Amino acid sequence: QVQLVESGGGLVQVGGSLRLSCAASGLTVDSYAMDWFRQAPGKQREVVATLDRWGGTNYADSVKGRFTISRDNAKNTVYLQMDSLKPDDTADYYCHAYVRPRNYWGQGTQVTVSS
């Protein structure tokens, strides 16, 4: 059974940094594409960053150059390093994996950026 557990959210000031973690079980993070999504109040959930099986990454335009997705295979964990945070980054952040035939989501971790 696949489980994704996020941690690392919190309150941070504009320009600050946070590192989110997604601890996975039931899958190995280097065998599947792993994503981070976020959902701000009143908005649709959007993909923020993707890390594919081969280590390739892709980012939303709004976070390019500020966010970095990575993984630690030994810990079976995916990370999202978030730097130069802005108020628009305030959202609930979710870890995601697609393991055929379904999507798996973590419970989310809240990030609030205060100005």
C-alpha positions in Angstrom: 0.0 0.0 0.0 1.4 3.4 -1.1 1.6 6.1 1.5 3.1 9.6 1.2 3.7 11.7 4.3 4.6 15.3 3.9 6.3 17.4 6.5 8.2 20.7 6.8 5.6 23.3 6.2 5.1 26.3 8.4 5.1 30.1 8.7 7.9 32.0 7.1 8.6 35.6 6.1 8.9 36.9 2.6 12.3 35.9 1.2 12.7 33.0 3.6 13.2 29.4 2.9 11.6 26.1 3.8 12.3 22.5 2.9 9.4 20.1 2.5 9.8 16.4 2.8 7.7 13.6 1.4 8.5 10.2 3.0 7.2 7.4 0.8 6.3 3.8 1.6 4.9 1.1 -0.7 7.0 2.5 -3.6 10.5 3.5 -4.3 10.9 7.1 -5.2 13.4 6.5 -7.9 11.1 4.1 -9.7 8.3 6.6 -10.4 7.8 10.2 -11.2 7.2 12.2 -8.1 5.5 15.6 -8.0 4.8 18.4 -5.6 1.4 20.2 -6.1 0.0 23.1 -4.2 -3.4 24.5 -3.6 -4.1 28.0 -2.4 -7.4 29.0 -0.9 -10.0 29.4 -3.6 -7.8 28.1 -6.3 -7.3 24.9 -8.2 -4.5 22.5 -7.3 -1.5 23.1 -9.5 1.7 21.2 -10.1 4.8 22.9 -8.8 7.6 20.5 -9.6 8.2 17.1 -11.0 11.1 14.7 -10.7 11.1 11.8 -13.1 12.6 8.3 -12.7 15.8 9.4 -14.5 16.4 12.5 -12.4 14.9 14.9 -14.8 13.1 17.9 -13.3 10.4 20.3 -14.4 9.0 23.3 -12.6 6.1 25.7 -12.9 7.1 29.0 -14.3 6.1 30.7 -11.1 8.8 28.8 -9.1 11.6 28.3 -11.5 14.9 29.4 -10.1 13.5 29.5 -6.5 12.3 25.9 -5.9 14.3 22.7 -6.2 12.9 19.1 -6.2 15.3 16.3 -5.2 15.2 12.8 -3.7 17.2 10.7 -1.3 16.9 7.1 -2.4 18.3 5.8 0.8 15.6 7.5 2.8 13.0 6.9 0.1 12.1 10.6 0.5 11.5 13.4 -1.9 12.2 17.0 -1.0 11.1 20.4 -2.2 13.6 23.2 -1.3 11.8 26.5 -1.5 13.9 29.7 -1.4 13.0 33.4 -1.9 9.5 32.7 -0.8 6.7 35.1 -1.8 3.2 35.6 -0.4 1.8 33.9 -3.6 3.6 30.7 -2.5 1.1 30.5 0.4 -0.8 27.2 0.0 -1.2 23.6 1.1 1.5 21.5 -0.6 1.0 17.9 -1.6 3.2 15.1 -2.6 1.9 13.0 -5.5 2.8 9.8 -7.3 1.0 7.9 -10.1 1.3 4.2 -9.6 -0.9 2.5 -12.2 -3.8 2.6 -12.1 -4.3 5.3 -9.5 -3.0 8.6 -8.1 -1.6 8.7 -4.6 -1.5 11.9 -2.5 -0.2 12.8 0.8 -2.2 14.6 3.5 -0.6 17.9 2.7 1.5 20.4 4.6 0.6 24.1 5.0 3.0 26.8 3.9 2.3 30.4 4.9 4.5 33.3 3.7 3.9 36.5 5.6 4.8 39.9 4.2 
